């Protein structure tokens, strides 16, 4: 060690910039592909954060969990494949671009060269579509590309500050040319194998975003509603009453339904009734999903009021009389079943109205006709929303593309469950969430979206002699055409001038659901079909780390695509992080407005401190975070500072690190440390990083507060076996502790390590018990007993109102015979640290710190 390497006053400030620059220059974390083999690689399917807006403290929490694993595996000798992706394709990006630039996409408009948006930097809090400048799809996509690239630069800078040991040469984007190729190629495989298909079917629809929504993107929210009791006419002139929260859909009614065991309605099954106002004859049917104790026990089936209506419609083979438009308003034309003049006149009063206005109108009409019975009864109930939306979903009939997911295929479902059983879950209880999702699927995966910034579906449709699209005969792209955009590239076998012409073609304008691309992150990062050698090295991956809230989306969809394409699970392990909750135990989310951005925390407390807070939580466990009083972060900062100061102190002793460790107390310390190494290693192997940190930190404070104090007088002493033993033990312990802490606090450990080493601590080998051979014959109990004795000596001096430096003429320590025998081996160190002239051991009851008796020379 060169003395000039150790700073006069070690500090955390500036370490992030210093070491991130050095790591980047030296390629410290670069994936060593040339020397790697399948057996030596540890590959991580890293979550690609959504590149729109800003990262929040929850990202720091979960990504730190991944990074400590990556660092541990690298120190274990693995060649770590640790890429980073950017999920820049999706609705959040489109909304951010609209709000940031004050624009909206209108595909009918032509492209504008050198387009300049109205403004930059809008917050979008009061942005309305009517106030946004309409621009062409190509112009809009260019703005999306421009803004996401800027966001990605900021995200990367923050990740580097946090100290993620990512290989920044291994990055990808979910909208880049490679992602387009991979996503479209995987889709072609789905089509060829019969796993992808298109169908006209009821579709959950967000009227704000104007797009279809998949089952996995749903969120239930409690909203206010009201039951309306409405009478239907039976053939004999009597009536039957139903209760509904959606009277505005009365024109879409196709049947009434009750439970087959409900004796009140069994005699009506197979008969018909007529709807009020619209006078349409509908059947009364039985189905097990009808609830006898809900409302009047009999319900109207509309196409479509909710997902149960869809199930009834499909299983009871009912007609489709959909009246809801894509814009959330009732369509202009009444269903064909409404033939009476009064019925058509009633519908005319509803056409074009929003759901809210239509409900008001239908209630007035029902009151006037006498078909609204009694008072309207307010309730609250759960309604389905798009997870990113703020208005209830509607169900409309659309033509969409689907991928089979096991909902109607028992063989595929069984394979997905099998893969889930083969996967090592951390924590184990998370597996049931996956199984519940797979077993609870009710429909195939809807992957088409009515958006603009996404991966285009590589499909065209021929036009017949009348110019109508023949959807049943799609023209599928070939591999050599990929990546392709059917909205601007001509279909195979056609020329561009045949677009939109009778006998020509039309391109599919929908894009893929963002999860249809994100489900391919193993293939995207690993170079599937682009770099077969790399893919064979890293796939299946060692680890999928992610949040527990996206098991049903990201984890499941990736498992599905891997089963379809490769017939196997894409990973060996899955690590699921918990949520960040605020002081009121509410999950932090942008929608709740309680999110904390991490930049200020990192700047104020330092990255090591923030990482310590994150790493202190076990996988699957929620962590409370109070930005006004970040206790754990403050503890982490104290630890990082102590690591620097303890390292400086230890390296200040003169002596050889390879000298023999001869003293019993030194051997005891190394024996205890050997146990810590074993416990930390086992914890990491079990993906319990928090336990590894806990045992290491607990030992470290004992080491600093007690052992260092006990041996420092000897380490400062004249050259001899005792002094050499102390210095060698201290140096050995420091080298071990720095490596144990390295995954958690990478900046402080790298700084301290650099004072006595030429290479990075993060490329050093993980400590093993055999390195601490001197402690293998030591008794670790001696360190504990000595620590307790030191505590007793300190307490006795405090009780005597004496300084800790006050000399002591005599001290008496009592304990059991085995304790006394052990403590006698550390008597000289105890005398030195306590400034004790005469130390006596007395056999008695078990050593208690309160029983230690001192005679203090001076109370000054």
Buried (B, 14 or more C-beta within 10 A) or exposed (E): EEEEEBEEEBEBEEBBEBBBEEBEEEEBBBBEBEEBEEEEBBBBBBBBBBBBBBBBBBBBBBBBBBBBBBBBBBBBEBBBBBBBBBBBBBBBBBBBBBBBBBBBBBEEBEEEEEBEBEEEEBEBEEBEEEEBBBBBBBBBBBBBBBBBEEBBEEBBEBBBBBBBBBBBEBBBBBBBEBBBBBBBBBBBBBBEEEBBBBEEBBBBBBBBBEBBBBBBBBBEEEEEBBBBBBBBBBEEEEBBBBBBBBBBBBBBBBBBBBBEEBEEBEEBBEBBBBBBBBBBEBBBBBBEEBBBEEBBBBBBBBBBBBBBBBBBBEEBEBEBBBBBBBBBBBBEEBBEBBEEEEBEEBBEBBBBBBBEBBBBBBBEBBEEEEBBBEEEEEEEEEBBBBBBBEBBBBBBBBEBBBBBBBBEBEEBBEBBBEBBEEBBBBBEEBBEBBEEBBEEBEBBBBBBBBBBBBBBBBBBBBBEEEEEBEBEEBBBBEEEBBBBBBBEBBBBEBEEEBBEEEEBBBBBBBBBBBBBBBBBBBBBBBBBBBBEEBBEBBBBBBBBBBBBBBBBBBBBBBBBBBBBBBEBBBBBBBBBBBBBBBEEEEBBBEEEEBBBBBBEBBEEBBBBBBBBBBBBBBBBBBBBBEBEEBEBBBBBBEBBBBBBBBBBBBBEBEBEBEBEBBBBBBBBBBBBBBBBBBBBBEBBEEBBBBBBBBBBBEBBEBBBBBBBBBBBBBBBEEEEEBBBBBBBBBBBBBBBBBBBBBBBBBBBBBBBBBBBBEEBBBEBEBBEBEBBEBBEEBBBBBBBBBBBBBBBBBBBBEEBEBBEEBEBEBBBBBBEEEBBEBBBBBBBBBBBBBBBEEBEBEEBEEBEBEBBEBBBBEEE
